[in-house]
């Protein structure tokens, strides 16, 4: 399968995954006769980057071979086909007692990865009856100082997709923005993880109503405004600390976490690492002089770390306009070896590395750039202007198989400030672009997502985007974009100005990045919508059914979860599973209020069930 898999799981598992992929190739013909292979463990990491590199069906043999250097290609395929293969499921007819017994066994078992017992101080709780008015499986406090950052997403580690979801070994990591972190034990954390995820009111796999803090760390002295990344074996977490109090710049950290006493039990009493068996390697990457790198320390407002697992490299950016190449991210010692100035003093987006073209794609807010990483330096490989006024904040979505990317911008390149928010389809050679307007220009437009049909053939698929209303740049609306038979995006949306998810009064506010998920039967689109202080029509998580393309702007969500104060961060989705509470979505709330679901005036980490947001 490639060096990344052999290095992490060993040669035997590399052979096993080839079996899974081979089974997947025939799944469309006879899915029910293609069960997962017994006896092999396959872990999966899901983070912000999975939505930004796409591997669709129909690529050439050369393209398919190149995609196998990136484990995201496997994640991408599994996210659309795991339901067909029955991965991550328990039998539909398994009894509630069987599920509870399985959860109890995992809760007390030795960890399979050699790190000893989970070390929880929280015994299983009596399951409480569901509150009929509650739409939250659980909501955990991230503290009063900050929550999961705006438009960023938590990172999920699934220990074994071929087994029942694991209460002990599956976990999710949240970064915390604006954390008032100060040296010393018992301070506001900026990095936390939960296990016993499959908990909630009513029946749950873990036989609990709430998850457990697996660990809670105060790393350095600043909060984190960006998304985390997890190593393939789940033992390390990488993230960027911003607003460091002594230097006001970004620091890259790789944390090797541990279980047991002293690792933090809540978000406002984070253990300071290194602590006990935990450790941290920190890199002051914007303040180092090396090949192509001026020492001009800066914060990093927009650029989450992008890990190239195959080469053990992480690509970083910062608000100084520089793109960084750091080697040894998880399997060695993180070391800055070279960089290049993209646009001096610009706040760059997160970079995206494509293993097919061997290029890194990044934006300075107006233009999109491509760079080829070499042994000792970057080589410029093209650029193209999309926005006139710095409207691109999140990184491009790169469709490696079809050779195009999609950029979402709050303004186009018309005039000096633009006229409309747009989605732009761009060939990876950066030679041209096709734009579709998604409402009036605004301050923020995040990325959208594709339906499952797009992955089979772009010509039959749809791209959903949350732009702005046609009469207001401060009120969000949903759009559907379609494609020609040649896969070129149509400039006129198939559906415009759908405001049904935003309440009758259509208040000011913004969407989260959109997230779609196909479970083998239903294709669903999730969108958080919120506005600080709004009391009607906002602060919700909504779910649309997209089995068929939405073409009417009167089409409403099929489910809505209320009271997500301020709206939601980016969304992470985990398993396809019949186990109770084990098919979920995770996000953070963006503001606080007296009615916050995790406690008055607190930011929350929230879990909802995929099928009904309940």
N, C-alpha and C positions, 0 to 999 in steps of 0.2 A: 504493500500500500504506500510505502514511502518511509523516509528516515524518521519523520516526526512520530509515526506510530510505533515503529520498532524501538526507538529510543525510550519511549514511555512505557509501553506495555510488553515489550519483548517479542521475539520472532514468532512464537506460537500464537499470540493474539493477532499479530499482523496477518497470519494465515486465516485466522478465524474471521476477521473482518472482511477479507476477500470473499468468504463464503456468504456473509450477510449481503454484500453488494451484489454478488451473483444471484442470490435469491431475489433481491430487489428488482433485478432486470426482468425477471419473469413474473413479478408480482401483479402487474397489470393484467396478465392473461389468466392467472389462477392464484389470486392472493390468498385464499383460504387454505391452499395446499402448501403454503410457504411459511411455516412457523419459524420463530427464532431458533437458532441452534442452541441446544442445551450445554451448560457447563462453561460458557465463555463469559467473561465480564467485560463490559464496554462502558467506560465512563464518558460523559458528554459535558462540555462547558458551553454555556450560553451567556453572551454579554452583548453590549451595545453594537459590537462590530459585525455580528451575524447578519443584521439587516442591511449592512452596507456593502457586502460582497455576495453576489448572487451567482449560483451555478444552476442553470436551467437544463431541461432535457434537450437532446438533439445536437450536442456539440460534436465536432470532429474527433476522431481518435486522439489526435495530437492535443486538442483542447482538454479532453477528458483526462489524459495522462498528466497534463500540467496541473489540473485542478486537484489531483490527488496529493499534491505536495502541501495542500492546505487542509487541515482537519475541518475547517468550516464547510468544505464541500460535503463531507459526511454528515455534519449537523444539518446542513441545508436539505439534504436528501431525506434524512430521517424525520425531519420536522414535517415533511409532506407524505411520508410513506410508512411511518412507524405504526400507524393505525391499521394499515393493510397487513402488516406482518405480525401484529399482536405483541409488539415490544412494549415493555413497561406495564403490562396488564396483569391482573389476577383474573381468574375465570369469572364471568359475569354472575354465575350462580353461587359464588363463594358466600358463605354466611357471614353475618356481622361478627359473630364470635370468632371465626377464623381470622378475619381481618384484625380484630383486636389482639388476638393471641400473637399474630405475626408482629404487630407493632410492639407488643410487650417484649417479645424475644429480642427484637432489634434494639430496643431501648436499654436492655441490660447486657447485650452481648459484647464480647471483645471486638474491637474495630478490626475489620478485615485488612486495613492498610498498615497495620503495625504500630498505630499510635496509642494503643492501650484503650482503656474504657473511656466512654464519652465524658464521664465526670460530672453529670448534671446533679445539681442539688434539688431539682424539682421532681418529686414523685408524680406518677400519673394522677390526673385529677378526675373527679367524678364528672361525667359528661352532663352538661346543663341543657335543658330544652331550648330550642331555637326561639329567639325573639322574633315574632312574626314581622316586626317592622325593621329589623336589622338586615342590612345587605352586606355585612362584613363577616367573613369567616374568622379573621382575627386582625387586630390592629395593635402594633407594638410601638411604644414611645421611642422616638429618636432624640428626645430632649427638647427643651424650649429654645435652644440657640439656633437651630437650623435642621433641615431635613435632607432627603435625597435631592440633589440639585436639579434645577429647572432643565427639562428636556433630556436629562441623563437617565440611565437605567441601571438597576441592580444587576449583579452577575450571579448566575445559578450554576452549581456543580451537582450533577446527577451521577451517583456512584456506579450504578449499573442499570442500563436501560433494558437489559434482558431479564430483569428480576422485578419482583414487587418493589415499588418505590420505597426507599429506605428512610425510616425515621431518624436513625442515628447518623447515617453517612451522607445523605443529601443535605446541602445547605445553600443559603443565599447570602450574598454580601451586599451591604449598603454602604456607600460613602455618605458623609454628612457635611453639608456646606455651612459656612459661617460659624463653625464650631469655635467656641471660646476655649481653645486648648492651651493649657499652661502646664509646665513641667511639674510632675508630681502625681502620685497615685490618686485616683478618685476624681478625675476631671472629665469634662465633656469629651466624649469619644468622637473621632472622625472616621472610624472604620469599624463596622460591627457585622457579625454573622449570626444567623439563626439556623438551627436544625429543628427536628420534630415539626417540619413544615406542614405536614398533612394533618393538621389539627383544625378544630373549629367546633362550633355549636352543632348539636346533633351527632350523628355517627361520624367518626373519623378514624382513619387508619392508625394514627398514633395514640388514640384513646386519650386525647387531651383537648382542652379548649384553646390553648395558646401554644406557640412554639417556645423553644428554649434559646436563650443567648448562648451560642456556641463559644463565642468570645466577643470582647468589646475592647478596642484599643484606642488610646490617645497617642498618635504618632506625630512627633514634632510639636509645633506650636500653632499651626493654622488649620483651617477647615479644608475640605476638598470640594471643588466646584464641578468635578468631572466624574466619569464612570470608572469603575474598577475593572481589572482583568484577572483571570484565574489561570494558573498553570494547568496543564492537561491532567496531571495526577492529583490535582486539588490541594496540594500541600502549600502552595504559595499564592499570594495575592499581590498584584501590582496596582499602584494608584499614584495620583499626583496631589501633593499637598500644596495649596495655594495660600497667598496672603501670610507668608511666614513672618511672624512678628518682628524678628530681628533684621530681616533683609527685604521684605515685601517682594519676594519672588517665589517661583515654583521649585519644588523639590520632588524628585521621583523616588518612590520607595518600593521595595520588594520585601514583603513581610512573610516570614515562615511562621505560621501560627501553631498553637499548641492547645491541648485541652487540659482540663483539671483546674485546681484551685489557682486563684491569682490572675486569671485571664479576663476578668471583668464579667459582671452579671447584669449590667444595665447600661444604657447609653450615656448616663450622666456620671458614671463611675468607671471610666475606662482605665484598664491597666496600661501602664506605660511600657512599651517594648523598647529594648529586650527585657523580658520578664519571664522567669522560669525557663521553660524550654522554647519559648518564642524568641524570634530574632528579627532584625530589620537591617537591610542594606540600603543606604540612602545615597542618591546621586544629585548633586547640585548642578544639573546639566546645563543651565543657561549661564553659568558662571565659570566655565572651563574653557581654556584656550587650547584648541587642537585643530586638525586639518579643516579649514574653512569655517572655523568657529571663533568669532570674537567673543570675549568674555563680557557680555552685556546682560547681566542678570535681569530677568523679567518674570512677571506673573504669566499664567496660562489660562485665559478665560474660556477658551473654546475647544482645546485639543486633548481629548482623552487618549490614553496610550493604545496603540495598535500593535499587537504582537504577531510577528511572523514566526509561528511555532516551528516550521521546518528548518529555519536557520537560527533559531534561538535569538532573534533580534526583536527589538521594540523600536517603533518609529514614534517620535515625540515632536511636538511643536510648542510654540510659546507666543506671547504677545510682542516679541521682538522681531517677528517675521522670519524666523529661522526654522528649518526642518532638520531634525537630528536623527542620527543612526546610532543606536546603542546596542552593543553585542553582549552576549552572556546573560540575557535577561532572567531566565529561570534555571538553566543548567550550568551556569558559571557565575562569574561576578559581573554585574552590570557595569559596562565600561563604555564611555563615549568615545567612538573612534573617528567620526567625521560628521560634517553637516554642511548646509548650504543656505545662504540667505535667499529667501523667496521674494519677499517684499519688505524692505526695511521698516521696522516699527509697526507692521501690521499684525493684527490678531488672526492667526491662522486657524483653520478648522482642524479637526482630527484628520490625520493622514489615513489613507486606505492603500494597502499593498495588494496587488493582483499578481498571483503566481503564474498566470498564463502569459501576460505581457511582460512580466518582471518590471513593473513600474509602480511607483508610488504616486497617488493622486491626492491633491490638496488644494485648498482655496484660500485666498487672502480676503474673501468677502465680495470681491468684484470679479476676479478672474479665477479660472481653474488651470492648474499646472500639472504637468507630468514630469517625473524624474526617474531615471534608471539608476538603481543602487549598484555600485561596483565594489571592488575589493577595498578601495581606499577613498572613494569620493562618489558624489552624485553627478550624473550627467543630465542636463536639461533635455526634455523630450517633447516640448511643446507647451503652448498656453493659449487660452481663449477667454475673452471678456464676455460675461453673462449679465452682470448687474452694474448699474451706474452708481450705486450709492451704498455699497457694502452690505447687501441684503442677504448674502449666503453665510449662515452661521454654522450649520451642521454639515458634515462631510458628504461628498458625493456617494450615491448608491451605484456601485459598479456591477453591471451585468457582464461578467467575464465571458460567458458562453456566447452571447450575441454581439459582443464587441461594442457595447454602448454604456453610457452612464446617465444618471438622472440627478439633476441639481435642483434644489428647492430654494427660491429666493423671494424675499419680501418685496423686491422691486426689480423691474427689468432694466434694460440698457437704454430706454428712451429718454432723451433729454439729460439733464444733470441729476435728477432725483428719481427718475422712473415714473411709471404711471400705474402699473399693475404688479401684483404678486404673480409669480410664474413657476411652472415646472418646465425645466429645459432638458431635452434629450440630446445627448452629445456623443458622437463616435469617439472611441477611445484614442483615436489619432488626434483629437482636438482640432478638427478642420472646419466644423460647422456646428450649428445648433438649431433645433426646432423648439419653439416655445408655445406653451398653452397658458393662457391667463386664468388665474384662480382668484378673481376678485381684485379689489383695489389694493394699492400698495399699503404697506403697514410697517410695523416695527419688527415683528417676529413671524416667520413661517418655518415650521419644522418639516421633517421628512414625512412622506406618506408610505404606503405599502401596497403590494400587488396581491391579487387573488391567486388561487391555485392554478387557474386556467392559464395564466401568463407563463407559468413554469413549463407547461406542456407545449405551448406555442404562443408567443407574444401577440400574434394576430387575433387570437381568440380571447385574450386576457384583458384585464383592466388594472389600472393604477388609480388608487384612491388618495386624495390629497385634501388636507384641511387648509383652506386659504381664508379669504375674507369675503364678506358679503359684497354684492355688486353695488350697494349703496353706502357701504361703510367699511373703512379700513381698520376699524377697531372691534368689529364683531365677526366671529368666526363662522364659516360655512363649509360644507362638505362638497367635494367635486369628484366626478368619475371621468377618467381619461381612458381613451381607447386607442387602437392601433390599426394601421392599414394591413393588407395582406402581406406586405413586405416588412412588417414590424416597425414602421415609422409611426411615431406618436401623432395623432390627429391634433391640430391646433385648436379645434373647437371641442370643449368637453362634451361627453355623452350625457352628463348630468351636472347642473350648475346650481349653486346657491341653495343647497339643502340646509335649512336651519332647524330641522326638527329635533336635533340632539341638544339644542341650546335653550329650550324653554320657550314659552309663549311670548315672553317679553324680549327675547333675544338680547340679553345684556352684553355689555362689553366684556372682553375676556380673550382667552386663547385656548387652542387645543394642545394636547400633548402630541408628541410624535405618534403617528398611527401604527398599529400593529395588527397583522392578520395572522390567522392560524387555521390550518386545515387538519381535522382529526380523522380523516379517512371517510367521513360521512358528511360533515358540515364544515363549511368555510365561513369563518367569522371575522369581523373587523371590529377592533376595539379602539375607542377614542376617549380620552379624558378631556373634560371641558371645565374651565374654572375661571373665576374672577374674585380677587380678594375683596371681601366685604359684600359680595352679591348674595342675596337671600333667596332668589327665585331663578330657576332656569339654568343655574350654573353649579359648579362644584359637584360634578357627577362623573361617573365612568359609564360609558354607553357601549352597547354591542349591536352591530348590524349583522344580518344574515346576508352573505354575498355568494351563496351558491349560484345565483343568477346575477348578472350585472345590474347594478342599481342605475336606472335611467330617469326615474321620477324624483323630483326634489320634494315630493310629499311622502316619500318612503321614510318611515320612522324607525328608530332602534327597536329591536325586539326585547331588549332588557336594559334596565338602567339601575345603577347603584348610586345612591344619594350620599350627601354629606362628606364628599371628598374635598376637604376645606382648601380653597384656593385652586382647585384642580389637581392634576396629577403629574408626576414626573414621567419619564419614559417607562415603558412597560416591558416586563420579561415574562415569557410564558414557558411552562415546563412540560409535564408529561401528557401523553395520551394514555389514560388509565381508567379502569373501572373501579379502582380502589377508592374508598370514600375520602373525599377532600384532596385527592392526589392529582387532579387535573386542574391547574390553577393559573392565575395571573398575579403578578407582584409589581408593586409600584410604591411611591411615597407621596404624601400630601405636601402641598407647596406653602401653605400658610397655617396659622393657628387660630383657634377661636375657643370660646367656652364650650362649644359643642363638638370639639374634635373627637373622633371615635376612639382614640387611645388615651384620652384624658384632657382636661381643660388646659388650653393654651400650650399644647404640645404638637410637634410635628410627628407624623405617624408613618411607619412601614405597614403596608396593608396587603392582605391576601384575599382574593375573591375566587370563586369557582368559575371556570371557563363557561360552562354550559348555560348558566343562568345568572351570573354575577350575584351569587348568594351563598 
